[in-house]
Amino acid sequence: MDEDTLVQFDQIDAKMREIVYSIMHPEHILFDLDSTLLNTYGGQEGEDFNFHYMAHGYHPLLCFDDLTGDLLKVELRDGTQYCGKDAEQFMIPLMQEYRIKYPSLPLYLRGDSGFASPELYKACEDNDCKYAIRLKDNPALHRLATDADEALYRATQDNQIHYAVEYGKFMYQAGSWPHPRGVVFKVEKPYGQQVIQFYCGRGRMENYIKEGKSGFDFSSVSSYTKIVNANRLRVHALVYNLFNWFRRLALSASMRKAQIDTIRLKLLKIATKVVHSSRYIIFKLRSSCPYKKEFYETLSNIGKLQPKLE
C-alpha cells in the first residue's frame, strides 16, 4: 500500500459514482465538509494530540453528499492539522470532476467556521459551486448587524416572553478577501430563513460519520505506518459507500433509512436454504421469518437494476 494505491482508490470511487448515477442520477450535489478524530493508542506515525478533541489520534478530512449520505472523499491527516487546512486543495479535484462529467448538475457546499478561508471561497466560485460557510464572530460583523439587533429590540420591548427573530444580509469584505461577499446573519435562533436553514442541515453529517465509525470501523488505524492507515481508511470508506448504494438502490422502501447494524441483523444474519436448479437459484426462508418480505423485495430490486457498464 502506497501513494499510488490512494490514487487508484480515487479512480475506483469516481468510476463507481458513474455507475450509480447511471441508475439514479442526482438532481444536485450538496458537499458537506467536516473533520473528525480517529483515536490512536500505539504511537502511530503522524498521530498526535489534538487540542480540539483533547485526545490522541489522526484528524482526517471528509466530504459527504448530504442528500444521499455518500462519502465522496476522505483524506487521512496528522493529528495536529487544523480542520480547515488545505481544504481548497482537498475539494478542487472533486468539484472539477463533477464540473467535467456533470456540467449541468448544481453544486452546493456547506462548512462550519473552521473552513472560513478565502481560498475555499475562491475554489467554490471558480467551479460554480454555491456555498454557505459560517463566519467567526467579530466586532465588524456586529456593527454591520446593528440595525437588525435594534429592530429585534423594538419588536420585543413590550413582549419579553414570546419568541422573535430578525434576519438580514449585507456585503462584507475581510482584509484577506479580494472582493466583498454576501453575509447572511440571524439575531436569535433560526426559523424559516432559507440560507440559515440550509446551513443548519449540515448536522446530518455527524450521523454519517458516526455510522462510518461504529458500523464500518473507520477508526481501525492500528498500523504504525501512516500510508498503510490512509489506505485502510479508504478501504473502509469504499465498503461504506458500497453499502450506502445498496441501501439506496436495492433495499425495500421500509428499510432504506436503516443503518448497517440493523441490516446485518434483519437481512444478513438469517438462515436460508439455497436450492440450485438448472435455471434458477432459489432462496427458501422459514415461513416464520419476520423479514422475508423485505428479503425478497431486496432480491427483486437487485434484479431490476440496469447500470451502464463500459
N, C-alpha and C positions, 0 to 999 in steps of 0.2 A: 504494500500500500504506500503510495507516494503522491506527489502533486499531480502527476498525470492521471491517477485514478480519480482525483477530485474533478478534473476536467471531464472525464468520462461520465461521472455522475451528473454533471451539468447537462451533458448531451442526452443522457437517458431521461432525465426529468423533462427536458424540452420535447423529446420525441413522445413520451407518454402523455404529455399535455395535448399534443396534436391529436393523438388517438382518441383521448377522452373528449376533446372538443368536437371531434368529428361525429360523436354520438349525441352530445348535448352541448351546443355552443352557448357560451355565457352572453348575457346582454351587456355586461360591463365587468370590469375588474376593479376590486377595491383592495389595494395594498394596505395591510395593517403591519406596521413596522414596530418591533419591540426587541428587547433583550431579556435574558433570564440568566439564572445561575445554575450551573451543573456542579453539584458538590463533589469534591475530591477529598481523599483521605490518605493517599500514599505518596505525596510529593511528586506528582506527575510533571513532566516538562510543560512549562507555560502556565501551570496553575499558580494562583496567588490569592492573597487575602483581598476580598472585595469589600470596601467600606460601606457601600450602599446596602448590601445584603448581610454584612458583618459575618462573613463565612468564607472559607477557602473554596476555590473551585475555578472553573472556566466561566467565561462571560460571553456566550455566543449571541450572534445577531440573527433574528428570524424575521421572515416576511410571509404572512398568511394572506390568502384571499378570504376576506371576511364573509363573502356571500356563500362560499362552498366549504370553507374550512381547509382547503388545500394548502399545504406547506410549499410555497413557491420557491423559497430559497432559505438556506441556513448556512452559517459560517461559524466555525469554532474559533474563539479568540482567547487571548490571555486573560487571566482573572482580573487584572488591574485596568483593562481597557474601559474607557468611558462609554456609556451606552450608545451615544451618537457618533463616535469617532469613525470617520471614513464611511459614514452611511451612504453618502452620494456614490462612492465607488462601488459599494455593495449593490445599490439599486439601479445604476445606469445600465448595466448589461441586461438586467431583467426588463426594464422599461423599453429598451431598444429592441429586445426580442419581440415584445408584444407590438411595438410600432411597425416592425418589419413584417411580421407574419399576420397580424390582425390590425391593419391600419385604421379601420373604421370603428374599432372597439373603444368605447370611452374608458379612460383610466382615471382612477382616483387614489389618493394616498392619505393616510392618517398617521399621526405620530404625536407623542407627548413632548413636553418641553425639552427633554434630552436630545431631541432631534431638530431643535430650532436652530438651523445653521443656514447661512446664505448659500452655501454650496449645494445643499439638498434642495433648497427652493429653486435654484437655477436649473438643477438637473430635472426637476419636475416641469418647469416652464419650457425647457428646451425639448422635452419629449411630450408636450401637450398633455400633461397629467395634472389634473386639478388636485389641490391638496388642502388639508386642514391640519395645521400643526400648532400646538399650544405654545404660546409665548410665556416666558418667565415674567412675573410681575416686576414692574419698575416704576419709579416716580413719573417718568414721561408718559407712560400709558395711563396712569392715574389722572394726570392733568387732562389728557385728551378725553377721558370718560367722565369728566366733572359734570357736564350737562345732564347726562343720564342719571348720575348719582343724585343731583338736585331734583330731577323730575321724580325719582323714586321717593325722595323725602316728602315732596309736596303731595304725592299720591297717597302717602301713608300717615301723614301727620295727624289726621283725625281718626285713624283706624290702625292701631298698632297690633291687631290680632290677626286679621285675615292676610292671606298670602298675597304678595305683589312682586312684580319683577319688571325690570327695564332692560331692553336690548339696544344695541347701537352698533354702528360701523364707522370707521374713519380710516384715512390713509396715513400710514406711518412709515418712516424711514430711519432705521437704526444706523449708527455710524459706519458699520461694516457693510451696509447694503448699497448696491449701485443705484437703486431706484426705489421709490415708495411702493408699499404693498398694502393691500386691504387687510384690516384687522377687525374681526367681529368680537364683541365683548358682551358680557352679561353682568348685571348687578342683581344679586340674589341667585337662587338656584334656577336652572333652565327648565323651561316647559314650553313647547310649541314653537321654538325658534329653530329653523331648518338647519343652519350650519352647525349650531351647538349640539343639536340632537344628533346630527351626522357624526360629529366628533365623539360624543359620549358613547356611541355604539361600539367603539373600539374595545370596550370591556369584554366583549365576547372572545377576544384573542386570548385572554387569560385562561379560558376554558379549553381552548385548543392546546395551549402549552401544557396545561395540567394533564390532559389526556395523553399527550406525547410522552410525558414523564412517567405517568402511572401505568399506561397501557402498552407503551412501546419502548420503554426503558431508555429514553433519551439520555439519562444520566449515567449510562454504562460507559464510562470513560476511564477504565481501570488500567489501560496500558501506560507504561512510563513515557512512551514516545508520543509527542503531540500529533504528529501527522497520522499516526495509526488511530488515535482517538478521533481526529477530524473525519477520517474515512468511516469509522464505526458509526459516528453520528449520522453521516449521510446514508448509511445502510438502514439505520433505524428510521430516518426520515422517509426513505423510499417505501419502506414497509407501511409506515403511517399513511402515506398517500395511496398506496395500493388498496388499503382497507377503506380509506375515505371514498375512493372512486367506486369501490364495490358497494359501499353503503348507499351512495347517491344513485348509482345506475342499476343496481340489481336487487337490493333488499326490498321486501314488501313495504308498502307505504306506512304501515303501522310501526315499523322498526327503523325508519330512516334517521330518526333522531337519537337512537340508542348508541351508547358508547361501546367500545371494543369488549369490555368485560361482560356486558350484557349479551352481546352477540356470541361470544365464546360459550357462555352458559346455555343459551337457548337454541343455538343452531349448530354449534360445532361439537359440544360435549353431549351428544345424544347417540344412542345405539340405533343402528340400522342394519338391515341385511341387503347386501348388494347382489343382485341377480343378473347374470350375463346371458343374453340371448343372441341369436345370430344378427339381429338388427338393433337391439336396444340394450342399454344398461338401466336397470330398474332399481330404485331405492325403496325398500319396504320398511316403513316405520311401524312401531306398535300402534294399535288403534287408540291407545290411551295417551299417546304423545300429545302434550298440550300445545306444541308449536308446529304441528305437522302442516297446518295451512300455510304458515309463514315459510316453512321449509320448501314446500312445493311451489309456492308463488315465487320464491327466490330463484329456484331452478328454472322456472318458466321465463322469468325476466332475463336470466343469463342467455337462454336460447334465443331471445328476441333481439339481443344486441347485434348491431351491424356496424362495427368500426371500420374505418377506411384504413387499410393496411397497404403499404407500398411493397 
